[in-house]
């Protein structure tokens, strides 16, 4: 039995691409070597385990960010100049001043949940 799985960095890249109208000019980075759980983490849709075809992963940037902070203590640092979003661990929530609601660069539109069709195999 094959189960489709995906790495968090791939989900991040897909969400950023979706938020940026299909453009791939925003780079998503998840700092490695800090938390072995995250370094070895794989995500899958529940339908994949049940062997349901065309499984989809439902997520949004906000949900992804919330999960990363809750589970691993990682927060996004957004560098608009270099068009990067880097998730890294913070030791004090007060120092995470760059944790902001992500919108398309230079815009203030709210981001709605995205449906990602991901057919990656690890």
C-alpha positions in Angstrom: 0.0 0.0 0.0 1.3 3.4 -0.9 0.4 6.5 1.1 0.9 9.9 -0.3 2.8 12.1 2.2 4.3 15.6 1.9 6.9 17.6 3.9 5.9 20.8 5.7 8.2 22.8 3.5 6.3 21.7 0.4 3.0 22.6 2.0 4.5 26.0 2.8 5.7 26.5 -0.7 2.3 25.5 -2.1 0.4 27.9 0.2 2.8 30.8 -0.7 2.3 30.1 -4.4 -1.4 30.0 -4.0 -1.5 33.2 -2.1 0.7 34.9 -4.7 -1.6 34.1 -7.6 0.4 31.2 -8.9 3.7 33.0 -8.9 6.7 31.1 -7.5 8.7 34.2 -6.6 8.2 33.9 -2.8 10.5 31.4 -1.1 9.3 29.5 1.9 12.0 28.2 4.2 11.7 26.1 7.4 14.9 26.2 9.5 16.2 22.7 10.0 18.5 21.2 12.7 16.6 22.7 15.6 13.8 20.2 16.2 14.3 16.6 15.0 10.5 16.1 15.1 10.0 18.8 12.4 13.1 17.6 10.4 11.4 14.2 10.1 7.8 15.4 9.9 5.5 14.2 7.1 1.9 15.4 6.5 -0.8 13.4 4.9 -4.5 13.7 4.2 -6.7 11.3 6.3 -8.2 10.0 3.0 -4.7 8.8 2.0 -4.7 6.4 5.0 -8.1 5.2 4.1 -6.9 4.6 0.5 -9.4 7.0 -0.9 -8.3 8.3 -4.3 -7.8 12.0 -5.1 -7.1 12.8 -1.4 -6.8 16.5 -0.8 -5.1 18.4 2.0 -7.2 21.3 3.3 -5.2 24.1 4.8 -4.5 27.8 4.8 -1.5 29.9 5.6 -3.0 30.9 9.0 -3.7 27.3 9.9 -0.2 26.2 8.9 1.4 29.1 10.9 -0.8 28.2 13.9 0.3 24.5 13.7 4.0 25.4 13.3 3.9 27.6 16.4 1.8 25.3 18.5 3.6 22.1 17.7 7.1 23.2 17.2 7.4 26.8 18.5 8.3 28.1 15.0 7.1 31.4 13.8 7.4 33.1 10.4 9.8 35.9 9.8 8.8 37.7 6.6 11.5 39.4 4.5 9.6 41.5 1.9 12.8 42.8 0.3 14.1 39.3 -0.5 10.6 37.8 -0.8 11.2 35.0 1.7 9.2 33.6 4.6 11.4 31.8 7.0 9.9 29.7 9.8 12.3 29.6 12.7 12.1 28.8 16.4 11.7 31.6 18.9 12.5 31.5 22.6 10.3 34.3 23.7 6.9 35.2 22.1 7.6 38.9 22.7 10.6 38.8 20.4 8.6 37.4 17.5 7.6 40.9 16.4 7.8 39.9 12.7 5.0 37.3 13.1 2.4 39.0 11.0 -0.7 37.9 9.1 0.7 37.1 5.7 -0.9 38.7 2.7 0.2 39.0 -0.9 3.3 41.2 -0.7 2.3 44.8 -0.8 -1.4 44.0 -0.5 -3.8 43.9 2.4 -6.4 41.3 1.2 -7.4 38.7 3.6 -6.4 35.2 2.8 -9.1 32.5 2.7 -8.6 28.7 3.2 -7.0 27.1 0.2 -7.6 23.6 -1.1 -4.3 22.1 -2.1 -4.2 19.1 -4.4 -0.8 17.5 -3.6 0.3 14.4 -5.2 3.8 14.0 -3.8 5.6 10.9 -2.6 8.3 11.1 -0.1 
